[in-house]
C-alpha cells in the first residue's frame, strides 16, 4: 500500500497523529470514517498523486495508530473540534497552511468542523456519505433508528466496550478481498485493540453531546462553510433513501454546493476508488484543467 508515501507520528499537543503523505502539488487531506484507518484510502491516494496532488491521510484521533488524551465524562477530548484541530496541526507541520479537504462518514463531521472553525485553511471541501450530526438527529424516524441504532448503543457507558471486545472480528465484519489484504490487516489490528475501540466509541459519544451542541450553536449563529462544497453519496447505501437529495440538506450549511451519487456501498474509497478519485479531481481542478492552488 501507498508506494512512494512517507509516514510520520506527529505530536499535535494532547494527541499524537499517525499520518501518511506523498506526492507533489496542491495539498489535499483525506479524512477517513468509522471503523477504518487512513489505509482505507490506499486505492484513492495514488490516483490523486498521479493527478498532481500532495495527498495527506491521517488516522483520526484514537483510531488506528493515532493516540488521544485520557477519556473524560464530557467526551471533549474526542470532539470533532479537537480532531479538526489535529488535522490543521498535522498540515501545518507538513508545511501546508491551506488545503483541500475530503471527509468520509465520521471524517465528514470532522471536515465540517474544520471548515467552520478554520475557514482560512480550507480551499474546497468534499463530504462523502456524510451529513451534520444535527441534521440526522432532527430527522429521526423508525427507519433511521433501525438502520443507525449503533449511534445510540455506542452512547451507552461501558456496555459497548464489553460487547465489542468480546469478539471484535464478528462485530466489525471486515472483508479481506474487498478491502485489500494490507488494508484489512491494518484495520483488524486496530479493531482488536481495546484502546482504539474505546476511542471510536468516544467519537460517537462526543457526536451526541459536545458535537451536537457545537452544531446547534453554529445554526443559531447562521454560520456557513465559505468555500465550494462537493457532496457525494453511495447509491448502494441508505443516505438518499432516508433523506432524499443530500445536497438540499447541505445547502443549509454552505452557499456553493454541488454533487452526485456514486454506484458503490458505504466504503466507497475501497469499492469505487476510480469513480471517487475522478469526482474529487474534477471538483478540485478549475476550468484550466490544472489543480487548484
Backbone as CSV, one residue per row, in Angstrom:
resi,resn,N_x,N_y,N_z,CA_x,CA_y,CA_z,C_x,C_y,C_z
1,UNK,0.830,-1.203,0.000,0.000,0.000,0.000,0.862,1.249,0.000
2,UNK,0.329,2.325,-0.599,0.926,3.652,-0.501,2.394,3.670,-0.937
3,UNK,2.682,3.037,-2.058,4.043,3.044,-2.573,4.488,4.480,-2.846
4,UNK,5.675,4.824,-2.341,6.211,6.166,-2.508,5.775,7.152,-1.447
5,UNK,4.873,6.757,-0.563,4.429,7.625,0.524,5.382,7.515,1.712
6,UNK,5.420,8.575,2.502,6.121,8.568,3.772,5.105,8.445,4.908
7,UNK,5.580,8.049,6.075,4.738,8.025,7.268,5.424,8.801,8.386
8,UNK,4.609,9.304,9.296,5.149,10.040,10.441,4.171,9.938,11.598
9,UNK,4.704,10.039,12.806,3.900,10.159,14.021,4.119,11.584,14.522
10,UNK,3.088,12.422,14.441,3.236,13.856,14.669,2.572,14.243,15.981
11,UNK,3.343,14.884,16.842,2.818,15.394,18.119,1.970,16.622,17.829
12,UNK,0.693,16.573,18.210,-0.198,17.708,17.978,-0.719,18.289,19.300
13,UNK,0.066,18.131,20.363,-0.337,18.674,21.660,-0.789,17.566,22.579
14,UNK,-2.094,17.496,22.832,-2.594,16.455,23.724,-2.767,15.120,23.020
15,UNK,-2.504,15.074,21.718,-2.658,13.853,20.934,-1.441,13.650,20.049
16,UNK,-1.363,12.453,19.467,-0.298,12.104,18.537,-0.943,11.497,17.306
17,UNK,-0.666,12.062,16.135,-1.345,11.665,14.911,-0.416,10.868,14.005
18,UNK,-0.857,9.664,13.625,-0.156,8.903,12.602,-0.647,9.378,11.244
19,UNK,0.282,9.619,10.311,-0.104,10.191,9.025,0.734,9.589,7.906
20,UNK,0.084,9.390,6.770,0.744,9.020,5.525,0.697,10.235,4.600
21,UNK,1.775,10.467,3.830,1.750,11.602,2.913,2.690,11.336,1.750
22,UNK,2.286,11.870,0.589,3.097,11.676,-0.594,2.623,12.553,-1.730
23,UNK,3.432,12.624,-2.784,3.068,13.385,-3.961,3.626,14.795,-3.960
24,UNK,3.329,15.507,-5.045,3.768,16.895,-5.218,2.629,17.682,-5.842
25,UNK,2.480,18.914,-5.386,1.419,19.752,-5.918,0.515,20.259,-4.819
26,UNK,-0.629,20.821,-5.184,-1.555,21.360,-4.183,-1.975,20.274,-3.201
27,UNK,-2.046,20.605,-1.900,-2.337,19.577,-0.897,-3.831,19.285,-0.747
28,UNK,-4.134,18.011,-0.552,-5.480,17.570,-0.218,-5.364,16.549,0.904
29,UNK,-6.169,16.704,1.933,-6.152,15.790,3.067,-7.399,14.921,3.009
30,UNK,-7.223,13.621,3.187,-8.299,12.637,3.141,-8.573,12.145,4.553
31,UNK,-9.793,12.338,5.041,-10.146,12.033,6.427,-11.133,10.865,6.427
32,UNK,-10.705,9.754,6.982,-11.483,8.512,6.934,-12.629,8.521,7.938
33,UNK,-13.458,7.480,7.867,-14.574,7.311,8.787,-14.436,6.078,9.654
34,UNK,-15.505,5.747,10.341,-15.584,4.595,11.250,-15.854,3.334,10.452
35,UNK,-15.266,2.212,10.820,-14.212,1.996,11.821,-12.857,1.824,11.142
36,UNK,-12.602,2.573,10.103,-11.423,2.411,9.279,-10.224,3.186,9.839
37,UNK,-9.117,3.054,9.127,-7.929,3.854,9.385,-7.598,4.599,8.086
38,UNK,-6.506,5.324,8.078,-6.093,6.020,6.856,-5.820,5.050,5.715
39,UNK,-5.621,3.778,6.017,-5.370,2.780,4.974,-6.559,2.597,4.046
40,UNK,-7.750,3.021,4.467,-8.918,2.890,3.599,-8.742,3.632,2.275
41,UNK,-7.838,4.625,2.244,-7.605,5.429,1.046,-6.539,4.836,0.136
42,UNK,-6.102,3.602,0.369,-4.921,3.082,-0.329,-5.119,2.967,-1.831
43,UNK,-6.348,2.903,-2.307,-6.589,2.861,-3.751,-6.851,4.247,-4.339
44,UNK,-7.278,5.184,-3.527,-7.601,6.536,-3.988,-6.378,7.445,-3.972
45,UNK,-5.600,7.372,-2.898,-4.476,8.291,-2.731,-3.494,8.248,-3.902
46,UNK,-3.078,7.073,-4.404,-2.152,7.082,-5.542,-2.744,7.717,-6.799
47,UNK,-4.051,7.593,-6.990,-4.689,8.215,-8.146,-4.629,9.734,-8.040
48,UNK,-4.799,10.268,-6.844,-4.718,11.710,-6.650,-3.282,12.210,-6.799
49,UNK,-2.330,11.421,-6.315,-0.925,11.777,-6.535,-0.635,11.812,-8.026
50,UNK,-1.131,10.823,-8.757,-0.927,10.791,-10.196,-1.576,11.955,-10.918
51,UNK,-2.622,12.535,-10.306,-3.302,13.694,-10.893,-2.616,15.004,-10.545
52,UNK,-1.538,14.949,-9.737,-0.773,16.160,-9.464,-0.993,16.776,-8.101
53,UNK,-1.365,15.961,-7.115,-1.627,16.489,-5.780,-0.662,15.922,-4.749
54,UNK,-0.408,16.690,-3.712,0.162,16.182,-2.476,-0.996,15.639,-1.640
55,UNK,-0.909,14.391,-1.212,-2.015,13.733,-0.520,-1.580,13.384,0.898
56,UNK,-2.408,13.767,1.874,-2.132,13.522,3.281,-3.299,12.730,3.867
57,UNK,-2.976,11.604,4.501,-4.003,10.712,5.054,-3.697,10.455,6.530
58,UNK,-4.345,11.161,7.448,-4.120,10.913,8.872,-5.085,9.857,9.423
59,UNK,-4.659,9.154,10.466,-5.588,8.396,11.297,-6.272,9.389,12.241
60,UNK,-7.588,9.313,12.334,-8.299,10.175,13.273,-7.826,9.930,14.707
61,UNK,-8.020,10.929,15.542,-7.616,10.838,16.949,-8.170,9.561,17.598
62,UNK,-7.272,8.724,18.085,-7.670,7.486,18.757,-7.869,6.305,17.833
63,UNK,-8.044,6.554,16.540,-8.196,5.469,15.565,-6.813,4.984,15.113
64,UNK,-6.747,3.742,14.635,-5.513,3.244,14.052,-4.323,3.427,14.957
65,UNK,-3.314,4.149,14.460,-2.101,4.390,15.242,-2.035,5.793,15.816
66,UNK,-3.072,6.583,15.664,-3.130,7.879,16.354,-3.573,7.657,17.798
67,UNK,-3.137,8.538,18.657,-3.476,8.406,20.073,-4.010,9.729,20.603
68,UNK,-5.020,9.634,21.456,-5.636,10.818,22.034,-5.414,10.909,23.523
69,UNK,-6.049,11.890,24.149,-5.888,12.086,25.592,-6.704,11.069,26.383
70,UNK,-6.596,11.158,27.687,-7.403,10.303,28.557,-8.888,10.581,28.319
71,UNK,-9.682,9.557,28.504,-11.126,9.694,28.323,-11.740,10.430,29.506
72,UNK,-12.694,11.304,29.212,-13.347,12.093,30.248,-14.862,11.999,30.100
73,UNK,-15.566,12.350,31.160,-17.021,12.207,31.174,-17.710,13.096,30.159
74,UNK,-17.086,14.232,29.785,-17.736,15.137,28.836,-17.369,14.832,27.383
75,UNK,-16.461,13.857,27.154,-16.075,13.391,25.820,-15.393,14.478,24.985
76,UNK,-15.026,15.591,25.593,-14.495,16.727,24.832,-13.184,16.402,24.141
77,UNK,-12.391,15.511,24.712,-11.118,15.167,24.108,-11.249,14.477,22.770
78,UNK,-12.447,13.981,22.460,-12.702,13.301,21.186,-13.767,14.023,20.368
79,UNK,-13.970,15.294,20.685,-14.914,16.103,19.913,-14.370,16.346,18.522
80,UNK,-15.256,16.657,17.596,-14.818,16.968,16.234,-13.992,18.250,16.216
81,UNK,-14.245,19.158,17.138,-13.432,20.369,17.230,-11.988,20.023,17.560
82,UNK,-11.792,19.108,18.490,-10.441,18.689,18.854,-9.766,17.952,17.705
83,UNK,-10.514,17.064,17.046,-9.933,16.274,15.963,-9.626,17.163,14.754
84,UNK,-10.497,18.125,14.461,-10.235,19.070,13.373,-8.960,19.856,13.642
85,UNK,-8.745,20.241,14.887,-7.510,20.954,15.233,-6.291,20.065,15.016
86,UNK,-6.430,18.750,15.249,-5.334,17.822,14.946,-4.966,17.892,13.467
87,UNK,-5.982,17.873,12.603,-5.725,17.884,11.160,-5.009,19.166,10.757
88,UNK,-5.459,20.298,11.286,-4.799,21.568,10.974,-3.344,21.536,11.443
89,UNK,-3.112,21.000,12.638,-1.745,20.932,13.163,-0.867,20.019,12.316
90,UNK,-1.417,18.894,11.877,-0.672,17.980,11.006,-0.293,18.678,9.703
91,UNK,-1.247,19.363,9.104,-0.976,20.005,7.820,0.052,21.127,7.975
92,UNK,-0.025,21.879,9.051,0.977,22.928,9.273,2.352,22.323,9.512
93,UNK,2.397,21.225,10.230,3.671,20.535,10.464,4.297,20.112,9.145
94,UNK,3.468,19.719,8.193,3.952,19.289,6.881,4.146,20.459,5.916
95,UNK,3.874,21.690,6.391,4.139,22.878,5.586,2.976,23.382,4.760
96,UNK,1.740,23.005,5.129,0.573,23.390,4.345,-0.383,24.230,5.200
97,UNK,-0.488,25.516,4.881,-1.405,26.392,5.598,-2.807,26.379,4.999
98,UNK,-2.909,26.007,3.714,-4.206,25.912,3.033,-4.251,24.609,2.252
99,UNK,-5.421,23.991,2.220,-5.523,22.680,1.600,-6.977,22.360,1.280
100,UNK,-7.152,21.446,0.327,-8.471,20.880,0.061,-8.723,19.751,1.052
101,UNK,-9.992,19.441,1.265,-10.388,18.563,2.366,-11.443,17.583,1.874
102,UNK,-11.219,16.294,2.148,-12.190,15.257,1.827,-12.496,14.489,3.110
103,UNK,-13.781,14.418,3.496,-14.166,13.700,4.696,-15.241,12.674,4.394
104,UNK,-15.007,11.436,4.794,-15.974,10.355,4.587,-16.562,9.924,5.929
105,UNK,-17.902,9.756,5.981,-18.552,9.208,7.169,-18.210,10.097,8.379
106,UNK,-17.665,9.535,9.451,-17.305,10.353,10.614,-16.263,11.405,10.237
107,UNK,-15.436,11.096,9.262,-14.497,12.101,8.770,-15.192,13.301,8.170
108,UNK,-16.432,13.113,7.686,-17.213,14.239,7.197,-17.587,15.194,8.309
109,UNK,-17.885,14.644,9.492,-18.184,15.505,10.640,-16.955,16.295,11.062
110,UNK,-15.785,15.661,10.983,-14.535,16.373,11.264,-14.308,17.468,10.222
111,UNK,-14.554,17.138,8.952,-14.362,18.118,7.891,-15.299,19.316,8.047
112,UNK,-16.538,19.069,8.465,-17.472,20.168,8.710,-16.937,21.084,9.799
113,UNK,-16.497,20.512,10.891,-15.999,21.335,11.996,-14.758,22.105,11.572
114,UNK,-13.887,21.465,10.810,-12.665,22.129,10.363,-13.004,23.306,9.446
115,UNK,-13.933,23.091,8.515,-14.294,24.160,7.577,-14.954,25.335,8.281
116,UNK,-15.682,25.076,9.365,-16.332,26.150,10.107,-15.380,26.835,11.090
117,UNK,-14.541,26.050,11.743,-13.637,26.617,12.747,-12.386,27.245,12.137
118,UNK,-11.963,26.744,10.981,-10.715,27.209,10.362,-10.957,27.517,8.886
119,UNK,-11.861,28.422,8.581,-12.215,28.660,7.167,-11.042,29.150,6.328
120,UNK,-10.084,29.793,6.963,-8.942,30.318,6.217,-8.040,29.208,5.682
121,UNK,-8.205,27.977,6.175,-7.318,26.888,5.765,-7.883,26.045,4.626
122,UNK,-9.185,26.076,4.409,-9.825,25.114,3.503,-10.159,25.783,2.175
123,UNK,-9.580,25.258,1.092,-9.834,25.804,-0.240,-11.116,25.239,-0.836
124,UNK,-11.328,23.937,-0.678,-12.530,23.257,-1.152,-12.781,22.067,-0.241
125,UNK,-14.049,21.684,-0.078,-14.393,20.600,0.830,-15.298,19.590,0.139
126,UNK,-14.967,18.306,0.322,-15.766,17.200,-0.200,-16.307,16.409,0.982
127,UNK,-17.619,16.168,0.989,-18.259,15.371,2.028,-18.852,14.133,1.379
128,UNK,-18.394,12.951,1.779,-18.845,11.693,1.187,-19.606,10.881,2.234
129,UNK,-20.836,10.529,1.902,-21.690,9.763,2.828,-21.704,10.418,4.204
130,UNK,-21.989,11.695,4.233,-21.922,12.439,5.489,-22.969,13.539,5.506
131,UNK,-23.518,13.765,6.694,-24.371,14.911,6.994,-23.962,15.447,8.357
132,UNK,-24.249,16.709,8.657,-24.060,17.182,10.026,-24.848,16.316,11.012
133,UNK,-24.294,16.100,12.186,-24.948,15.258,13.195,-26.354,15.757,13.500
134,UNK,-26.517,17.064,13.621,-27.828,17.613,13.979,-28.862,17.396,12.887
135,UNK,-28.424,17.297,11.635,-29.373,17.033,10.556,-29.904,15.612,10.655
136,UNK,-29.047,14.682,11.027,-29.531,13.322,11.301,-30.521,13.322,12.467
137,UNK,-30.133,13.953,13.565,-30.939,13.878,14.788,-32.287,14.569,14.625
138,UNK,-32.365,15.570,13.772,-33.634,16.270,13.572,-34.576,15.513,12.649
139,UNK,-34.091,14.399,12.067,-34.893,13.625,11.121,-35.066,12.173,11.569
140,UNK,-35.028,11.922,12.844,-35.116,10.552,13.333,-36.485,9.960,12.998
141,UNK,-36.454,8.814,12.338,-37.642,8.040,12.008,-37.408,6.610,12.477
142,UNK,-38.426,5.778,12.342,-38.250,4.367,12.677,-37.185,3.735,11.788
143,UNK,-37.127,4.165,10.515,-36.129,3.627,9.598,-34.720,4.022,10.027
144,UNK,-34.557,5.300,10.421,-33.243,5.741,10.889,-32.857,4.990,12.163
145,UNK,-33.765,4.907,13.114,-33.459,4.257,14.388,-33.124,2.782,14.201
146,UNK,-33.755,2.141,13.215,-33.481,0.732,12.954,-32.133,0.559,12.263
147,UNK,-31.871,1.372,11.257,-30.637,1.230,10.499,-29.414,1.794,11.199
148,UNK,-29.609,2.831,12.014,-28.497,3.533,12.648,-28.534,3.388,14.171
149,UNK,-29.069,2.262,14.645,-29.221,2.029,16.083,-27.890,2.088,16.820
150,UNK,-26.791,1.793,16.086,-25.489,1.757,16.751,-25.108,3.113,17.330
151,UNK,-25.592,4.218,16.737,-25.307,5.533,17.309,-25.696,5.577,18.786
152,UNK,-26.840,5.049,19.102,-27.404,5.159,20.448,-26.876,4.053,21.359
153,UNK,-26.542,2.914,20.773,-25.874,1.866,21.533,-24.490,2.323,21.962
154,UNK,-23.751,2.915,21.036,-22.401,3.374,21.359,-22.399,4.454,22.436
155,UNK,-23.493,5.182,22.571,-23.570,6.253,23.572,-23.682,5.722,24.992
156,UNK,-24.011,4.435,25.151,-24.168,3.879,26.490,-22.806,3.683,27.148
157,UNK,-22.708,3.899,28.457,-21.418,3.701,29.129,-21.094,2.221,29.318
158,UNK,-19.850,1.853,29.020,-19.259,0.554,29.346,-19.784,-0.632,28.547
159,UNK,-21.088,-0.726,28.329,-21.652,-1.917,27.690,-21.079,-2.145,26.294
160,UNK,-21.005,-1.132,25.429,-20.476,-1.390,24.082,-19.052,-1.947,24.099
161,UNK,-18.203,-1.434,24.979,-16.834,-1.951,25.067,-16.835,-3.445,25.365
162,UNK,-17.657,-3.869,26.319,-17.682,-5.280,26.697,-18.192,-6.148,25.557
163,UNK,-19.206,-5.675,24.868,-19.780,-6.450,23.762,-18.788,-6.559,22.606
164,UNK,-18.213,-5.439,22.184,-17.339,-5.430,21.013,-16.043,-6.178,21.285
165,UNK,-15.421,-5.920,22.432,-14.122,-6.525,22.705,-14.215,-8.020,22.976
166,UNK,-15.403,-8.526,23.246,-15.570,-9.969,23.415,-15.310,-10.726,22.124
167,UNK,-15.609,-10.087,20.976,-15.388,-10.734,19.677,-15.358,-9.672,18.582
168,UNK,-14.278,-8.876,18.514,-14.248,-7.764,17.557,-14.348,-8.212,16.105
169,UNK,-13.810,-9.381,15.759,-13.891,-9.825,14.371,-15.344,-10.021,13.940
170,UNK,-16.162,-10.596,14.813,-17.573,-10.791,14.476,-18.318,-9.469,14.449
171,UNK,-17.944,-8.541,15.310,-18.651,-7.266,15.368,-18.406,-6.445,14.110
172,UNK,-17.164,-6.349,13.650,-16.823,-5.401,12.589,-16.962,-5.965,11.173
173,UNK,-16.943,-7.249,10.992,-17.257,-7.869,9.697,-16.409,-7.306,8.545
174,UNK,-15.108,-7.366,8.640,-14.273,-6.937,7.531,-14.227,-7.984,6.431
175,UNK,-13.907,-7.546,5.226,-13.800,-8.436,4.069,-12.442,-8.210,3.423
176,UNK,-11.557,-9.196,3.555,-10.187,-9.050,3.071,-10.137,-8.782,1.570
177,UNK,-10.984,-9.456,0.793,-10.940,-9.297,-0.660,-11.386,-7.901,-1.079
178,UNK,-12.461,-7.392,-0.468,-12.973,-6.074,-0.824,-12.024,-4.974,-0.343
179,UNK,-11.518,-5.109,0.870,-10.683,-4.066,1.456,-9.269,-4.058,0.899
180,UNK,-8.778,-5.200,0.467,-7.370,-5.343,0.120,-6.623,-5.885,1.333
181,UNK,-5.683,-6.778,1.104,-5.074,-7.530,2.198,-4.403,-6.643,3.239
182,UNK,-3.572,-5.710,2.799,-2.841,-4.889,3.770,-3.774,-3.951,4.532
183,UNK,-4.731,-3.367,3.838,-5.720,-2.526,4.496,-6.493,-3.338,5.538
184,UNK,-6.917,-4.533,5.162,-7.649,-5.410,6.072,-6.814,-5.732,7.304
185,UNK,-5.557,-6.105,7.095,-4.708,-6.481,8.231,-4.505,-5.309,9.182
186,UNK,-4.288,-4.100,8.634,-4.120,-2.927,9.491,-5.394,-2.628,10.266
187,UNK,-6.523,-2.665,9.570,-7.817,-2.428,10.213,-8.086,-3.450,11.316
188,UNK,-7.754,-4.736,11.054,-8.021,-5.784,12.041,-7.160,-5.599,13.278
189,UNK,-5.899,-5.212,13.093,-5.055,-4.945,14.262,-5.649,-3.817,15.099
190,UNK,-6.128,-2.777,14.436,-6.684,-1.635,15.163,-7.944,-2.014,15.925
191,UNK,-8.843,-2.742,15.283,-10.133,-3.036,15.918,-10.003,-4.098,17.012
192,UNK,-8.876,-4.759,17.084,-8.638,-5.713,18.179,-7.919,-5.060,19.356
193,UNK,-7.686,-3.759,19.273,-7.040,-3.002,20.346,-8.128,-2.324,21.183
194,UNK,-8.321,-2.712,22.443,-9.404,-2.128,23.252,-9.322,-0.615,23.391
195,UNK,-8.111,-0.040,23.371,-7.992,1.411,23.460,-8.534,2.088,22.209
196,UNK,-8.287,1.486,21.056,-8.838,2.023,19.811,-10.357,1.897,19.817
197,UNK,-10.862,0.759,20.237,-12.317,0.566,20.306,-12.942,1.634,21.200
198,UNK,-12.346,1.881,22.354,-12.884,2.903,23.261,-12.850,4.284,22.607
199,UNK,-11.765,4.600,21.923,-11.668,5.913,21.284,-12.726,6.073,20.196
200,UNK,-12.990,5.024,19.432,-14.010,5.106,18.395,-15.392,5.312,19.014
201,UNK,-15.636,4.672,20.140,-16.903,4.888,20.847,-16.987,6.322,21.374
202,UNK,-15.868,6.850,21.856,-15.858,8.241,22.326,-16.196,9.206,21.201
203,UNK,-15.767,8.879,19.974,-16.134,9.674,18.804,-17.657,9.794,18.718
204,UNK,-18.360,8.680,18.851,-19.825,8.698,18.771,-20.453,9.368,19.993
205,UNK,-19.881,9.139,21.158,-20.419,9.781,22.365,-20.272,11.294,22.282
206,UNK,-19.144,11.734,21.755,-18.971,13.174,21.534,-19.987,13.682,20.523
207,UNK,-20.281,12.877,19.509,-21.225,13.301,18.478,-22.587,13.661,19.025
208,UNK,-23.068,12.883,19.977,-24.407,13.114,20.523,-24.425,14.141,21.641
209,UNK,-23.279,14.629,22.047,-23.219,15.568,23.182,-22.524,16.861,22.763
210,UNK,-21.216,16.918,22.904,-20.487,18.165,22.659,-20.555,18.575,21.188
211,UNK,-20.454,17.615,20.265,-20.526,17.973,18.844,-21.908,18.506,18.482
212,UNK,-22.932,17.887,19.018,-24.295,18.364,18.762,-24.458,19.793,19.242
213,UNK,-23.937,20.095,20.411,-24.054,21.465,20.936,-23.300,22.458,20.065
214,UNK,-22.135,22.068,19.572,-21.383,22.962,18.697,-22.161,23.252,17.415
215,UNK,-22.768,22.227,16.833,-23.543,22.447,15.606,-24.791,23.295,15.876
216,UNK,-25.435,23.076,16.995,-26.605,23.887,17.332,-26.208,25.357,17.471
217,UNK,-25.047,25.602,18.055,-24.561,26.983,18.153,-24.262,27.559,16.772
218,UNK,-23.729,26.740,15.880,-23.485,27.185,14.504,-24.777,27.611,13.829
219,UNK,-25.809,26.792,13.961,-27.077,27.094,13.299,-27.693,28.372,13.883
220,UNK,-27.602,28.530,15.186,-28.161,29.721,15.820,-27.437,30.980,15.358
221,UNK,-26.132,30.849,15.070,-25.329,31.993,14.644,-25.368,32.196,13.135
222,UNK,-25.989,31.273,12.407,-26.033,31.372,10.954,-24.712,31.085,10.279
223,UNK,-23.843,30.311,10.935,-22.534,30.008,10.363,-22.678,29.153,9.108
224,UNK,-21.824,29.418,8.113,-21.820,28.646,6.880,-20.399,28.377,6.417
225,UNK,-20.224,27.291,5.676,-18.947,26.977,5.044,-18.716,27.984,3.924
226,UNK,-17.550,28.585,3.890,-17.293,29.668,2.945,-16.723,29.206,1.612
227,UNK,-16.198,27.989,1.552,-15.577,27.512,0.309,-16.566,26.666,-0.495
228,UNK,-16.272,26.383,-1.759,-17.122,25.479,-2.540,-17.161,24.081,-1.917
229,UNK,-18.307,23.418,-2.059,-18.543,22.129,-1.418,-19.040,21.121,-2.449
230,UNK,-18.491,19.902,-2.377,-18.952,18.781,-3.192,-19.541,17.724,-2.279
231,UNK,-20.770,17.304,-2.571,-21.452,16.259,-1.799,-21.513,14.998,-2.639
232,UNK,-20.991,13.901,-2.095,-21.035,12.606,-2.750,-21.733,11.611,-1.838
233,UNK,-22.494,10.716,-2.421,-23.142,9.694,-1.602,-23.166,8.374,-2.360
234,UNK,-23.122,7.275,-1.593,-23.083,5.937,-2.163,-24.493,5.472,-2.492
235,UNK,-24.719,5.134,-3.737,-26.060,4.771,-4.191,-26.528,3.445,-3.614
236,UNK,-25.581,2.607,-3.156,-25.951,1.340,-2.538,-26.068,1.450,-1.023
237,UNK,-25.915,2.656,-0.476,-26.118,2.904,0.950,-27.489,3.563,1.121
238,UNK,-27.818,3.999,2.321,-29.194,4.424,2.599,-29.380,5.924,2.789
239,UNK,-28.343,6.746,2.550,-28.469,8.173,2.829,-29.589,8.807,2.009
240,UNK,-29.608,8.539,0.715,-30.641,9.117,-0.148,-32.014,8.528,0.158
241,UNK,-32.063,7.245,0.505,-33.342,6.617,0.849,-33.956,7.268,2.087
242,UNK,-33.117,7.618,3.050,-33.618,8.213,4.290,-34.034,9.664,4.121
243,UNK,-33.269,10.438,3.332,-33.424,11.890,3.359,-33.687,12.545,2.016
244,UNK,-33.700,11.774,0.950,-33.793,12.405,-0.357,-32.437,12.952,-0.778
245,UNK,-32.439,14.016,-1.542,-31.211,14.582,-2.096,-30.364,15.199,-0.978
246,UNK,-29.190,14.629,-0.662,-28.362,15.193,0.411,-27.898,16.624,0.142
247,UNK,-27.817,17.001,-1.129,-27.366,18.370,-1.444,-28.328,19.410,-0.880
248,UNK,-29.613,19.084,-0.867,-30.599,20.032,-0.343,-30.366,20.308,1.137
249,UNK,-29.951,19.286,1.877,-29.659,19.471,3.303,-28.390,20.292,3.479
250,UNK,-27.372,19.999,2.685,-26.107,20.711,2.828,-26.211,22.174,2.437
251,UNK,-27.224,22.537,1.642,-27.361,23.956,1.271,-27.757,24.825,2.459
252,UNK,-28.162,24.223,3.557,-28.358,24.967,4.806,-27.019,25.364,5.431
253,UNK,-25.943,24.706,4.995,-24.639,24.873,5.632,-23.593,25.514,4.729
254,UNK,-23.899,25.635,3.447,-22.920,26.197,2.512,-23.648,26.833,1.337
255,UNK,-23.039,27.873,0.767,-23.673,28.585,-0.339,-23.405,27.975,-1.697
256,UNK,-22.248,27.331,-1.853,-21.843,26.762,-3.142,-21.781,25.252,-2.983
257,UNK,-22.870,24.565,-3.358,-22.997,23.115,-3.145,-23.314,22.438,-4.474
258,UNK,-22.580,21.407,-4.764,-22.860,20.563,-5.931,-22.614,19.111,-5.519
259,UNK,-22.853,18.149,-6.418,-22.575,16.770,-6.054,-23.400,15.767,-6.819
260,UNK,-23.161,14.481,-6.504,-23.851,13.391,-7.182,-23.595,12.093,-6.432
261,UNK,-24.367,11.076,-6.776,-24.169,9.764,-6.196,-23.107,8.971,-6.947
262,UNK,-22.538,7.970,-6.261,-21.561,7.045,-6.842,-22.080,5.630,-6.617
263,UNK,-21.996,4.795,-7.631,-22.520,3.439,-7.550,-21.570,2.561,-6.746
264,UNK,-21.777,2.552,-5.435,-20.916,1.793,-4.520,-21.656,1.632,-3.205
265,UNK,-21.132,0.750,-2.352,-21.598,0.675,-0.985,-20.950,1.761,-0.143
266,UNK,-21.150,1.661,1.165,-20.742,2.746,2.048,-19.244,3.032,1.988
267,UNK,-18.402,2.002,1.931,-16.954,2.227,1.948,-16.473,2.469,0.521
268,UNK,-16.846,3.634,0.018,-16.681,3.967,-1.400,-15.216,4.019,-1.805
269,UNK,-14.319,4.417,-0.919,-12.898,4.505,-1.277,-12.321,3.137,-1.590
270,UNK,-12.872,2.101,-0.999,-12.407,0.747,-1.247,-13.145,0.103,-2.418
271,UNK,-14.412,0.469,-2.613,-15.250,-0.211,-3.597,-15.282,0.481,-4.959
272,UNK,-15.124,1.787,-4.999,-15.171,2.535,-6.266,-14.108,3.619,-6.262
273,UNK,-12.826,3.249,-6.108,-11.773,4.268,-5.968,-11.617,5.146,-7.195
274,UNK,-11.750,4.585,-8.406,-11.572,5.395,-9.609,-12.675,6.435,-9.731
275,UNK,-13.921,6.027,-9.462,-15.031,6.979,-9.537,-14.886,8.065,-8.485
276,UNK,-14.451,7.693,-7.284,-14.280,8.677,-6.219,-13.134,9.629,-6.547
277,UNK,-11.995,9.097,-6.966,-10.858,9.957,-7.307,-11.208,10.888,-8.456
278,UNK,-11.955,10.386,-9.443,-12.351,11.230,-10.574,-13.255,12.367,-10.119
279,UNK,-14.205,12.053,-9.233,-15.104,13.092,-8.725,-14.322,14.155,-7.962
280,UNK,-13.348,13.730,-7.161,-12.551,14.674,-6.376,-11.721,15.565,-7.295
281,UNK,-11.027,14.960,-8.256,-10.152,15.769,-9.121,-10.968,16.698,-10.015
282,UNK,-12.117,16.239,-10.503,-12.967,17.125,-11.317,-13.396,18.352,-10.514
283,UNK,-13.638,18.159,-9.236,-14.068,19.256,-8.371,-12.911,20.183,-8.010
284,UNK,-11.737,19.605,-7.792,-10.599,20.409,-7.349,-9.939,21.174,-8.468
285,UNK,-10.053,20.698,-9.692,-9.373,21.351,-10.791,-10.266,22.411,-11.426
286,UNK,-9.786,23.635,-11.574,-10.558,24.682,-12.231,-10.675,24.422,-13.721
287,UNK,-11.359,25.280,-14.422,-11.639,25.074,-15.848,-10.362,24.967,-16.684
288,UNK,-9.252,25.484,-16.193,-7.995,25.406,-16.924,-7.454,23.985,-16.975
289,UNK,-7.996,23.128,-16.102,-7.526,21.750,-16.046,-6.343,21.559,-15.139
290,UNK,-5.849,22.609,-14.504,-4.731,22.487,-13.587,-5.248,22.421,-12.158
291,UNK,-4.560,21.656,-11.265,-5.008,21.578,-9.881,-5.117,22.952,-9.235
292,UNK,-6.171,23.131,-8.433,-6.390,24.402,-7.741,-5.324,24.614,-6.671
293,UNK,-4.841,25.840,-6.548,-3.860,26.176,-5.530,-4.565,26.573,-4.235
